[in-house]
Amino acid sequence: MAAERTTLHHASPRSGTSRRSDGARIEALARDFLQRQGLVPVAANAHYRGGELDLVMRDGDSLVFVEVRYRRSAAFGGGAASVDARKRRKLVLAAELFLAAHRDLARLPCRFDVVAAHGDAQAPTFDWLRDAFRADDG
């Protein structure tokens, strides 16, 4: 899948608040990117004990839990590489709690995707890794 380039304007100077607002905007841009690919939003920023789900979307009959990661550079593997085993366990736990709270969605096949945003925060490039990991990957 070809990466898509999207323009993003961010606040200056760099502070915790501007980083959070940048993160929220990048997540919104990632959601828009996925919607253009045919996914349908279900939830965003769903907080559960021990973890947060950035985006929950439908892709046909599947429920997709999406982790959005932004890194200015690909050094150290970029955003996708930052979804390590510990982060994956947190996402799986949050997904299990989400499904327990949304029983109408619990019977759908599920997958975990990662959208890695990188480059200039004003024009990030998105790389979409479908089925980036499995719940039983550990």
C-alpha atoms as a printed R data frame, in Angstrom:
    type eleno elety resid chain resno       x       y      z
1   ATOM     1    CA   MET     A     1   0.000   0.000  0.000
2   ATOM     2    CA   ALA     A     2   1.442   3.356 -0.977
3   ATOM     3    CA   ALA     A     3   2.010   5.859  1.785
4   ATOM     4    CA   GLU     A     4  -0.166   8.944  1.718
5   ATOM     5    CA   ARG     A     5   1.144  12.390  2.534
6   ATOM     6    CA   THR     A     6  -1.037  14.735  4.576
7   ATOM     7    CA   THR     A     7  -0.378  18.309  5.730
8   ATOM     8    CA   LEU     A     8  -0.449  18.989  9.466
9   ATOM     9    CA   HIS     A     9  -0.023  22.337 11.220
10  ATOM    10    CA   HIS     A    10   1.233  22.253 14.780
11  ATOM    11    CA   ALA     A    11   1.597  24.618 17.698
12  ATOM    12    CA   SER     A    12   4.938  26.112 18.677
13  ATOM    13    CA   PRO     A    13   6.985  26.089 20.813
14  ATOM    14    CA   ARG     A    14   7.319  22.396 21.666
15  ATOM    15    CA   SER     A    15   5.700  21.683 25.019
16  ATOM    16    CA   GLY     A    16   3.856  18.777 26.576
17  ATOM    17    CA   THR     A    17   0.586  20.455 25.622
18  ATOM    18    CA   SER     A    18   1.599  21.000 21.987
19  ATOM    19    CA   ARG     A    19   2.900  17.419 21.791
20  ATOM    20    CA   ARG     A    20  -0.467  16.143 23.021
21  ATOM    21    CA   SER     A    21  -2.346  18.342 20.572
22  ATOM    22    CA   ASP     A    22   0.028  17.222 17.780
23  ATOM    23    CA   GLY     A    23  -0.682  13.640 18.790
24  ATOM    24    CA   ALA     A    24  -4.433  14.208 18.713
25  ATOM    25    CA   ARG     A    25  -4.200  15.835 15.289
26  ATOM    26    CA   ILE     A    26  -1.999  13.058 13.919
27  ATOM    27    CA   GLU     A    27  -4.471  10.470 15.238
28  ATOM    28    CA   ALA     A    28  -7.302  12.383 13.541
29  ATOM    29    CA   LEU     A    29  -5.329  12.502 10.283
30  ATOM    30    CA   ALA     A    30  -4.603   8.773 10.590
31  ATOM    31    CA   ARG     A    31  -8.341   8.134 11.091
32  ATOM    32    CA   ASP     A    32  -9.109  10.207  7.993
33  ATOM    33    CA   PHE     A    33  -6.439   8.293  6.057
34  ATOM    34    CA   LEU     A    34  -7.980   4.953  7.093
35  ATOM    35    CA   GLN     A    35 -11.482   6.165  6.247
36  ATOM    36    CA   ARG     A    36 -10.273   6.962  2.734
37  ATOM    37    CA   GLN     A    37  -9.097   3.341  2.596
38  ATOM    38    CA   GLY     A    38 -12.644   2.190  3.425
39  ATOM    39    CA   LEU     A    39 -12.523   1.684  7.216
40  ATOM    40    CA   VAL     A    40 -15.379   2.973  9.365
41  ATOM    41    CA   PRO     A    41 -14.744   4.603 12.775
42  ATOM    42    CA   VAL     A    42 -16.204   2.910 15.844
43  ATOM    43    CA   ALA     A    43 -14.341   4.605 18.726
44  ATOM    44    CA   ALA     A    44 -11.325   6.798 19.420
45  ATOM    45    CA   ASN     A    45  -9.143   7.180 22.498
46  ATOM    46    CA   ALA     A    46 -10.908   4.433 24.408
47  ATOM    47    CA   HIS     A    47  -9.229   4.358 27.842
48  ATOM    48    CA   TYR     A    48  -9.098   1.188 29.884
49  ATOM    49    CA   ARG     A    49  -7.122   0.103 32.924
50  ATOM    50    CA   GLY     A    50  -3.579  -0.375 31.732
51  ATOM    51    CA   GLY     A    51  -4.033   0.844 28.175
52  ATOM    52    CA   GLU     A    52  -5.656   3.032 25.584
53  ATOM    53    CA   LEU     A    53  -6.959   2.216 22.132
54  ATOM    54    CA   ASP     A    54  -6.151   5.073 19.744
55  ATOM    55    CA   LEU     A    55  -8.703   4.023 17.135
56  ATOM    56    CA   VAL     A    56 -11.236   1.221 16.810
57  ATOM    57    CA   MET     A    57 -12.584   0.801 13.286
58  ATOM    58    CA   ARG     A    58 -14.538  -1.614 11.125
59  ATOM    59    CA   ASP     A    59 -12.971  -3.049  7.989
60  ATOM    60    CA   GLY     A    60 -15.793  -4.972  6.379
61  ATOM    61    CA   ASP     A    61 -16.784  -7.650  8.880
62  ATOM    62    CA   SER     A    62 -13.620  -7.214 10.966
63  ATOM    63    CA   LEU     A    63 -13.022  -5.041 13.991
64  ATOM    64    CA   VAL     A    64  -9.646  -3.304 13.852
65  ATOM    65    CA   PHE     A    65  -7.743  -1.944 16.836
66  ATOM    66    CA   VAL     A    66  -5.350   0.706 15.514
67  ATOM    67    CA   GLU     A    67  -2.272   2.006 17.305
68  ATOM    68    CA   VAL     A    68  -1.042   5.317 15.861
69  ATOM    69    CA   ARG     A    69   2.638   6.115 16.400
70  ATOM    70    CA   TYR     A    70   4.472   9.244 15.332
71  ATOM    71    CA   ARG     A    71   8.224   9.647 15.128
72  ATOM    72    CA   ARG     A    72   9.976  12.514 13.433
73  ATOM    73    CA   SER     A    73  12.628  10.138 12.131
74  ATOM    74    CA   ALA     A    74  12.937   6.447 11.402
75  ATOM    75    CA   ALA     A    75  15.985   6.209 13.664
76  ATOM    76    CA   PHE     A    76  15.675   3.245 16.002
77  ATOM    77    CA   GLY     A    77  13.035   1.734 13.736
78  ATOM    78    CA   GLY     A    78  10.510   4.565 13.743
79  ATOM    79    CA   GLY     A    79   7.043   4.462 15.241
80  ATOM    80    CA   ALA     A    80   6.144   0.907 14.279
81  ATOM    81    CA   ALA     A    81   9.212  -0.486 16.052
82  ATOM    82    CA   SER     A    82   8.115   1.271 19.258
83  ATOM    83    CA   VAL     A    83   5.152  -1.110 19.551
84  ATOM    84    CA   ASP     A    84   7.139  -3.616 21.581
85  ATOM    85    CA   ALA     A    85   5.925  -6.714 23.440
86  ATOM    86    CA   ARG     A    86   4.962  -4.686 26.526
87  ATOM    87    CA   LYS     A    87   2.907  -2.228 24.441
88  ATOM    88    CA   ARG     A    88   1.288  -5.109 22.528
89  ATOM    89    CA   ARG     A    89   0.202  -6.741 25.818
90  ATOM    90    CA   LYS     A    90  -1.368  -3.435 26.931
91  ATOM    91    CA   LEU     A    91  -3.209  -3.097 23.624
92  ATOM    92    CA   VAL     A    92  -4.494  -6.665 23.801
93  ATOM    93    CA   LEU     A    93  -5.744  -6.107 27.365
94  ATOM    94    CA   ALA     A    94  -7.458  -2.855 26.348
95  ATOM    95    CA   ALA     A    95  -9.037  -4.627 23.349
96  ATOM    96    CA   GLU     A    96 -10.338  -7.422 25.596
97  ATOM    97    CA   LEU     A    97 -11.889  -4.844 27.935
98  ATOM    98    CA   PHE     A    98 -13.366  -2.973 24.960
99  ATOM    99    CA   LEU     A    99 -14.965  -6.181 23.673
100 ATOM   100    CA   ALA     A   100 -16.320  -7.008 27.137
101 ATOM   101    CA   ALA     A   101 -17.958  -3.554 27.211
102 ATOM   102    CA   HIS     A   102 -19.250  -3.827 23.623
103 ATOM   103    CA   ARG     A   103 -20.677  -7.322 23.477
104 ATOM   104    CA   ASP     A   104 -22.373  -6.642 20.136
105 ATOM   105    CA   LEU     A   105 -18.881  -6.413 18.582
106 ATOM   106    CA   ALA     A   106 -17.290  -9.288 20.505
107 ATOM   107    CA   ARG     A   107 -18.110 -11.971 17.909
108 ATOM   108    CA   LEU     A   108 -16.405 -10.131 15.048
109 ATOM   109    CA   PRO     A   109 -12.983 -11.229 13.842
110 ATOM   110    CA   CYS     A   110 -10.413  -8.801 15.220
111 ATOM   111    CA   ARG     A   111  -6.980  -7.612 14.197
112 ATOM   112    CA   PHE     A   112  -4.364  -5.175 15.401
113 ATOM   113    CA   ASP     A   113  -2.993  -2.618 12.939
114 ATOM   114    CA   VAL     A   114  -0.314   0.018 13.385
115 ATOM   115    CA   VAL     A   115  -0.289   3.317 11.524
116 ATOM   116    CA   ALA     A   116   3.230   4.708 11.684
117 ATOM   117    CA   ALA     A   117   3.356   8.445 10.990
118 ATOM   118    CA   HIS     A   118   6.792   9.858 10.323
119 ATOM   119    CA   GLY     A   119   8.636  12.792  8.882
120 ATOM   120    CA   ASP     A   120   7.842  16.437  9.299
121 ATOM   121    CA   ALA     A   121   4.930  16.925 11.688
122 ATOM   122    CA   GLN     A   122   3.525  19.450  9.239
123 ATOM   123    CA   ALA     A   123   3.347  16.841  6.475
124 ATOM   124    CA   PRO     A   124   3.558  13.347  7.967
125 ATOM   125    CA   THR     A   125   3.701  10.229  5.858
126 ATOM   126    CA   PHE     A   126   1.551   7.293  6.982
127 ATOM   127    CA   ASP     A   127   2.607   3.669  6.705
128 ATOM   128    CA   TRP     A   128  -0.266   1.306  7.461
129 ATOM   129    CA   LEU     A   129   0.751  -2.090  8.808
130 ATOM   130    CA   ARG     A   130  -2.293  -4.331  8.637
131 ATOM   131    CA   ASP     A   131  -2.395  -7.229 11.055
132 ATOM   132    CA   ALA     A   132   0.814  -5.880 12.621
133 ATOM   133    CA   PHE     A   133   0.660  -8.400 15.454
134 ATOM   134    CA   ARG     A   134  -1.581 -11.100 16.894
135 ATOM   135    CA   ALA     A   135  -3.156 -11.163 20.338
136 ATOM   136    CA   ASP     A   136  -1.176 -14.295 21.141
137 ATOM   137    CA   ASP     A   137   2.210 -12.918 20.004
138 ATOM   138    CA   GLY     A   138   3.122 -12.179 23.623
